[in-house]
Structures are given as structure tokens and as C-alpha cells.
Amino acid sequence: MRHEPQSEPVEVERVQTGVRIEKRILKVLKAVAELKDLTLGDLLEGIVLHAFEGKAPFSAQTLKEIEQFKKLYGLTLRATDSHHLRERSEHPHTKARSPRPRK
């Protein structure tokens, strides 16, 4: 993540969420968070806030490191794939989970 000049801390309210995400993407995100000494949540917040402003969240060096993590974890998905992802079919010997009822 690019570091802007320090300013006063901004108080926020965080909530726990159960987001589903592609397995290899998560592995790469966790590796980047570890590299930058951030929590996964802090990394995601930074990426999203940069994206909302149309700014790139990573330096050229971090992008090189991300490419290495992508190779390590076999992540070949590209941005153009983002609207075409679907869940892999359940393994035939595992029981499919029924959807949780909405409250």
C-alpha cells in the first residue's frame, strides 16, 4: 500500500463479515498483508478506499511482489475474469450445504 503523509487517526466502526472469496486470491492477499505488516482487513480497506477514488493501491515494487505470490499460489485469474467466476461443483462425496435462511 502506498503511504500518504501521516494525519490524525480517523475513528471508524468495524463489523465482522463472512465474505466468500476465491481461495488463491485470499492466499495472495494474506501474503501481501503479512509482507506489509497489516491485518487482512486493513489491507482490504486500503485497496477499496484507493479503488473508490480511482487510485492505484500498490507501488511498482509491491506489484512485483504480488506477481511472485500469484505464481507461488497458482493464481492465474485476471481482472477480466471477475464477472465470469462461478463456484466449482461440490465434490460428489461431500454433502452440499443448504443455504442459510435469511433473517
C-alpha positions in Angstrom: 0.0 0.0 0.0 1.2 3.5 -0.7 1.8 5.5 2.4 0.4 9.1 2.4 1.7 11.6 4.9 0.6 10.9 8.4 -2.5 12.7 9.6 -4.7 12.3 12.7 -6.3 8.9 13.2 -9.8 8.6 11.9 -12.2 6.7 14.2 -14.3 4.0 12.5 -16.7 1.3 13.4 -15.7 -2.1 12.1 -18.0 -5.1 11.7 -17.3 -8.8 11.4 -18.3 -10.2 8.0 -18.4 -13.7 6.4 -17.3 -12.8 2.9 -16.7 -15.7 0.5 -13.6 -15.2 -1.8 -11.7 -17.3 -4.3 -9.1 -19.4 -2.4 -6.0 -18.4 -4.3 -6.9 -14.7 -4.2 -7.2 -15.0 -0.4 -3.8 -16.7 -0.2 -2.2 -13.8 -2.2 -4.0 -11.2 -0.1 -2.8 -12.8 3.1 0.7 -12.9 1.9 0.7 -9.2 0.9 -0.8 -8.3 4.3 1.9 -10.3 6.0 4.6 -8.6 3.9 3.3 -5.2 4.7 2.7 -6.0 8.4 -1.1 -5.3 8.1 -4.1 -7.2 9.0 -6.1 -8.6 6.1 -9.0 -6.3 7.0 -6.6 -3.2 6.9 -5.2 -4.3 3.6 -8.7 -4.7 2.1 -9.9 -1.4 3.5 -6.9 0.3 1.9 -7.4 -1.4 -1.5 -11.1 -0.5 -1.5 -10.6 3.1 -0.5 -8.0 3.6 -3.2 -10.3 2.0 -5.8 -13.2 4.2 -4.8 -11.0 7.2 -5.6 -9.7 5.7 -8.8 -6.2 5.4 -7.4 -3.7 2.5 -7.6 -3.3 1.0 -4.2 0.2 -0.6 -4.8 3.6 0.7 -5.7 5.6 -0.9 -8.6 7.7 -2.9 -6.1 4.6 -4.3 -4.3 3.1 -5.2 -7.7 6.3 -7.2 -8.5 5.9 -9.0 -5.1 2.3 -9.7 -5.8 3.2 -11.3 -9.1 5.6 -13.6 -7.2 2.8 -14.5 -4.8 0.4 -15.2 -7.7 2.9 -17.6 -9.2 3.6 -19.3 -5.8 -0.2 -19.9 -5.3 -1.1 -20.6 -8.9 -3.4 -17.5 -9.3 -3.9 -17.0 -13.0 -7.2 -15.1 -12.8 -7.2 -11.6 -14.3 -9.4 -8.6 -13.8 -11.3 -9.6 -17.0 -12.3 -12.8 -15.3 -14.1 -11.0 -12.4 -17.6 -11.1 -13.9 -17.3 -14.7 -15.1 -16.4 -16.6 -11.9 -18.6 -19.4 -10.7 -18.4 -21.9 -7.9 -16.8 -25.2 -8.7 -19.3 -28.0 -8.3 -19.3 -29.7 -5.0 -17.2 -32.9 -4.7 -19.6 -35.8 -5.3 -18.7 -37.4 -1.9 -19.4 -34.3 0.1 -22.8 -33.1 1.2 -23.8 -29.8 -0.3 -24.6 -27.2 2.3 -28.1 -25.9 2.2 -28.4 -22.1 2.1 -28.9 -20.4 5.4 -32.3 -18.9 5.9 -32.4 -15.1 5.6 -33.3 -13.1 8.6 
